Amino acid sequence: MKKTTPRSDIIDALSLHDLCRFCGTEETWVVELVEFGVIEPKGSVIEKWRFYGPNIARAKKASRLRRDLGINTAGVALVLSLLEERDEIRRRLARYEFD
């Protein structure tokens, strides 16, 4: 079930079912993403899992990597980790650049 903030229509959290619909994927694959540490749900049992902001974005990126490049779950985990590391390095370098 989607939760929204009272003052906007921005999605605050997605259930497992809603995340699957949003990403166009099946529940078993989302569970694999959780098992590989790609995304981290809040909630102790699958039926109560909720996914928030960054995890929703990571799941969407993961689904695109899988769909567009045919990368398996382990590969998706590695690619996302490397992309985040690259982005962090770029942010750190930007602090030292002089115009």
One Martini backbone bead per residue (centre of mass of N, CA, C, O) as a GRO file, in nm:
protein
   99
    1MET     BB    1   0.097   0.036   0.021
    2LYS     BB    2   0.054   0.364  -0.015
    3LYS     BB    3   0.228   0.651   0.101
    4THR     BB    4   0.147   0.987   0.183
    5THR     BB    5   0.175   1.301   0.210
    6PRO     BB    6  -0.043   1.552   0.297
    7ARG     BB    7   0.108   1.784   0.093
    8SER     BB    8   0.145   1.542  -0.118
    9ASP     BB    9   0.229   1.298  -0.397
   10ILE     BB   10   0.460   1.168  -0.263
   11ILE     BB   11   0.624   0.884  -0.224
   12ASP     BB   12   0.710   0.713   0.074
   13ALA     BB   13   0.592   0.410   0.026
   14LEU     BB   14   0.639   0.056  -0.053
   15SER     BB   15   0.533  -0.228  -0.125
   16LEU     BB   16   0.606  -0.512  -0.270
   17HIS     BB   17   0.384  -0.500  -0.482
   18ASP     BB   18   0.435  -0.201  -0.570
   19LEU     BB   19   0.730  -0.236  -0.652
   20CYS     BB   20   0.679  -0.440  -0.875
   21ARG     BB   21   0.503  -0.257  -1.048
   22PHE     BB   22   0.705  -0.019  -1.077
   23CYS     BB   23   0.940  -0.226  -1.203
   24GLY     BB   24   0.830  -0.477  -1.363
   25THR     BB   25   0.826  -0.723  -1.149
   26GLU     BB   26   0.894  -0.985  -0.941
   27GLU     BB   27   0.905  -1.095  -0.620
   28THR     BB   28   1.152  -1.286  -0.633
   29TRP     BB   29   1.350  -1.064  -0.727
   30VAL     BB   30   1.323  -0.875  -0.487
   31VAL     BB   31   1.419  -1.081  -0.282
   32GLU     BB   32   1.700  -1.104  -0.406
   33LEU     BB   33   1.783  -0.813  -0.356
   34VAL     BB   34   1.774  -0.844  -0.052
   35GLU     BB   35   1.975  -1.083  -0.025
   36PHE     BB   36   2.210  -0.899  -0.175
   37GLY     BB   37   2.172  -0.589  -0.061
   38VAL     BB   38   2.040  -0.375  -0.254
   39ILE     BB   39   1.791  -0.384  -0.062
   40GLU     BB   40   1.600  -0.237   0.231
   41PRO     BB   41   1.363  -0.329   0.427
   42LYS     BB   42   1.089  -0.262   0.619
   43GLY     BB   43   1.045  -0.526   0.818
   44SER     BB   44   1.004  -0.869   0.925
   45VAL     BB   45   0.794  -0.933   0.697
   46ILE     BB   46   0.696  -0.951   0.380
   47GLU     BB   47   0.400  -0.837   0.426
   48LYS     BB   48   0.551  -0.565   0.578
   49TRP     BB   49   0.704  -0.447   0.368
   50ARG     BB   50   0.905  -0.143   0.318
   51PHE     BB   51   0.984   0.109   0.077
   52TYR     BB   52   1.227   0.364   0.040
   53GLY     BB   53   1.350   0.589  -0.161
   54PRO     BB   54   1.645   0.467  -0.231
   55ASN     BB   55   1.526   0.178  -0.275
   56ILE     BB   56   1.346   0.249  -0.512
   57ALA     BB   57   1.568   0.352  -0.701
   58ARG     BB   58   1.741   0.092  -0.699
   59ALA     BB   59   1.523  -0.097  -0.811
   60LYS     BB   60   1.487   0.050  -1.079
   61LYS     BB   61   1.777   0.023  -1.175
   62ALA     BB   62   1.789  -0.284  -1.157
   63SER     BB   63   1.563  -0.339  -1.364
   64ARG     BB   64   1.710  -0.204  -1.602
   65LEU     BB   65   1.962  -0.382  -1.605
   66ARG     BB   66   1.813  -0.643  -1.651
   67ARG     BB   67   1.651  -0.566  -1.907
   68ASP     BB   68   1.878  -0.420  -2.092
   69LEU     BB   69   2.146  -0.628  -2.007
   70GLY     BB   70   2.099  -0.910  -1.855
   71ILE     BB   71   2.151  -0.895  -1.553
   72ASN     BB   72   2.210  -1.038  -1.277
   73THR     BB   73   2.186  -1.001  -0.943
   74ALA     BB   74   2.489  -0.996  -0.880
   75GLY     BB   75   2.556  -0.788  -1.101
   76VAL     BB   76   2.377  -0.563  -1.000
   77ALA     BB   77   2.515  -0.525  -0.729
   78LEU     BB   78   2.790  -0.448  -0.849
   79VAL     BB   79   2.712  -0.210  -1.032
   80LEU     BB   80   2.585  -0.031  -0.812
   81SER     BB   81   2.837  -0.011  -0.640
   82LEU     BB   82   3.020   0.118  -0.858
   83LEU     BB   83   2.844   0.367  -0.916
   84GLU     BB   84   2.854   0.482  -0.626
   85GLU     BB   85   3.160   0.507  -0.612
   86ARG     BB   86   3.191   0.698  -0.849
   87ASP     BB   87   3.010   0.926  -0.736
   88GLU     BB   88   3.182   0.977  -0.483
   89ILE     BB   89   3.443   1.052  -0.630
   90ARG     BB   90   3.326   1.292  -0.784
   91ARG     BB   91   3.246   1.457  -0.535
   92ARG     BB   92   3.531   1.477  -0.415
   93LEU     BB   93   3.668   1.611  -0.663
   94ALA     BB   94   3.486   1.867  -0.680
   95ARG     BB   95   3.608   1.999  -0.417
   96TYR     BB   96   3.910   2.037  -0.576
   97GLU     BB   97   3.809   2.217  -0.785
   98PHE     BB   98   3.909   2.481  -1.003
   99ASP     BB   99   3.807   2.778  -1.186
   0.00000   0.00000   0.00000
